[in-house]
Amino acid sequence: MSTSTSTQTGARRLPKWATAFGPQIIAALVVGVALGLLAKYTGHTAKTPNALGDTLKTIGSSYVSLLQTAVVPLIFTAVVSSIANLRQVSNAARLAWNTLLWFAITAFVSVLIGIGLGVVFQPGASTGITQEAKYTGKTGDWWAFLTGLFPKNFLGLGASSTVADGGAVTTSVSFNVLQILVIAIAVGVAALKVGAKAEPFLNLNASALAVIQKVLWWIIRIAPLGTVGLIGNAVAVYGWDTIGALGKFTGAIYVGLVLVLFVLYPVLVKSHGLSVKQYFSGVWPAVQLAFVSRSSIGTLPLTQRVTERNLGVPSGYASFAVPLGATTKMDGCAAIYPAVAAIFVAQFFGINLDFSQYLLIVLVSVLGSAATAGTTGAVVMLTLTLSTLGLPLAGVGLLLAIDPILDMGRTAVNVAGQALVPTIVAKRQGILDEALYNAPRHGDPFNDESSAESAPEASSAEAHDGELAASR
């Protein structure tokens, strides 16, 4: 008895902030910036790295690799399960339609904010930057989008080989998120059509998804370590000099992201009779992870978890809407960024845009998110926008240097929107668990998945505290 008491007393010595996910991420950001600056001012560059810079790069890239490793099985099993789970949701067709409609509405308002900021800030005027870089990568277009729908193999995987100067051959494997999505949708729909004979397969898929989510839980819990490497490497390589050279453009992008995240989204939340504070406290763990990982797909399991367990969206609907949003709902990458960037390129090259071209920016931004799925996101979205407007693609090269810094904020806004739309739709359809949405969180809305399974009724402060205690 005394041993048990002593153990419990020892366990309580750590303050709550030391074991909470949010403060750990914030602390990691501070440490990452400090180590990044130290590496930069001790001589680290991309061409002449030092030990500290290399260590930060290795930590960051290793963490991203861990996230990417789980992407293919996660998307496949999550989408198949989401389609199967729609059987348990009434008015499934109406929910799907409303989800897509609100995706379009928020994208429309976001791109209008981006255009307004581009006109007001004039980010491409008088930059003093010479045209030094040419973008030679693949440009986004609708034909490439349509042909990319057809998988080349079951998992949508591809491989490429490069030969180094010394003759060594390096082979890398890539995957196309859009093709995986198509395959998973086809398999899920086929399983529903087969009926009872497909139940063993759907049960196996659900079990596989649970295992994958547990592995991803472990990966997510070491996110603070990955944050140190990712942020430290970004600061060590780019520093603040590159941001300063394109300061007006960077400022316009982040002002737009702030307006969408802290003005547009709260207005939508409040207009539906929900608490803005509860929305942010619920979604914030996913936003933090998205900011440092720069991956909506990598953040998907956490986004879905907070949407269900913090915001009160039913699991059957959330498991459909959140994975769909992770590949198509991108207010940061596909709305704000291409709008401001297109105006920047036009101003940089002295090209005047007319009203019809601004309308094209809106059209491409609202309808073009799907063309970025499985690719380099904002870069392809930007090249698609520039191609549609007939603007010089060479302008993309000017923005590539600061893209990692911009991508952090863009991805955070993407993920916040991916959780917002299911919450709004669930509220409008009368299926939102408002008791769970409004439950006190005591500053730590991040909970262990295993705890949730043992306490599904977690709609009170006591339930949340019990889950946290069980996970430690």
PyMOL commands that set and color helices and strands:
alter all, ss='L'
color gray80, all
select helices_A, chain A and resi 2-11+16-19+21-40+51-69+71-88+92-121+142-147+177-221+223-238+241-245+247-271+276-293+296-309+315-328+332-348+355-367+369-372+378-389+394-428+434-437+449-454+461-471
alter helices_A, ss='H'
color red, helices_A
select strands_A, chain A and resi 157-163+169-175
alter strands_A, ss='S'
color yellow, strands_A
deselect
rebuild
show_as cartoon
